[in-house]
């Protein structure tokens, strides 16, 4: 593993994983690194990347431990906010809006620095995109 490789990667469960892979790429700018479907078209495993980070996902129906994790559709709410640092937040915000993102918090200045916005994907996960990079040295 190189120094620039993430050591934490969220894993998400989607009920329409194939469609969500396309939506995440089109709307938020992710890229497919690996997609493994089963014989019925459900997704056994997928890895999408964004800059030097990414997510893994699968079809909720294929998840082997349903007692451990639930999707927002199963719980009625997103239980996590997925935070993504972007280089040009204004451009990303406009890109996401143009491509149909459900913006739940519009682009705004943040009290801790930078700007950001939040959106919900079609299956209910909350995504927060921003220019603030928590990994850079700060004055706090």
C-alpha positions, -999 to 999 in steps of 0.1 A, spaced: 0 0 0 14 34 -10 13 64 14 -15 80 -8 -38 50 -5 -68 54 17 -69 32 47 -107 36 53 -132 29 26 -170 30 32 -190 1 20 -226 9 9 -256 -14 2 -279 -5 -27 -311 -21 -38 -305 -10 -74 -267 -12 -73 -262 -13 -111 -283 18 -116 -266 36 -86 -231 29 -100 -241 47 -132 -258 75 -112 -228 81 -89 -205 83 -119 -228 106 -139 -239 128 -110 -209 130 -86 -180 121 -110 -170 87 -96 -152 63 -119 -156 25 -120 -125 7 -109 -141 -28 -105 -176 -41 -109 -185 -78 -104 -221 -88 -112 -236 -121 -103 -255 -143 -128 -287 -124 -121 -273 -89 -128 -270 -80 -91 -237 -65 -79 -216 -88 -58 -189 -61 -54 -180 -28 -69 -152 -3 -63 -157 33 -74 -130 59 -71 -129 97 -67 -94 113 -67 -74 91 -43 -104 79 -24 -134 57 -31 -163 36 -20 -172 -1 -23 -207 -12 -28 -229 -42 -35 -265 -51 -40 -282 -52 -6 -298 -86 -15 -263 -101 -19 -249 -88 15 -239 -119 36 -245 -103 70 -279 -84 68 -281 -83 106 -250 -61 107 -257 -34 81 -289 -19 66 -294 5 37 -312 38 41 -342 23 23 -343 -4 51 -339 20 80 -358 50 67 -328 73 71 -291 76 62 -271 66 92 -238 81 79 -227 111 59 -201 103 33 -177 132 31 -158 139 -1 -130 165 -5 -131 181 -40 -106 205 -56 -131 229 -72 -162 229 -51 -181 255 -72 -176 234 -103 -185 202 -86 -217 217 -71 -228 230 -105 -219 196 -122 -240 177 -96 -270 201 -99 -269 199 -137 -270 161 -135 -299 158 -111 -285 157 -76 -310 162 -48 -293 191 -30 -304 191 6 -279 218 19 -269 243 -8 -233 254 -13 -222 276 16 -192 288 35 -184 265 64 -174 278 99 -143 255 100 -131 267 66 -138 261 29 -172 257 13 -195 227 9 -229 213 1 -248 181 8 -270 159 -14 -290 127 -11 -287 100 -36 -318 82 -50 -315 55 -23 -311 79 6 -274 81 14 -262 116 24 -232 129 6 -212 160 18 -189 175 -8 -165 203 2 -133 221 -3 -122 218 34 -95 191 36 -93 178 72 -60 161 64 -41 193 58 -25 211 87 -48 237 103 -45 264 129 -68 247 154 
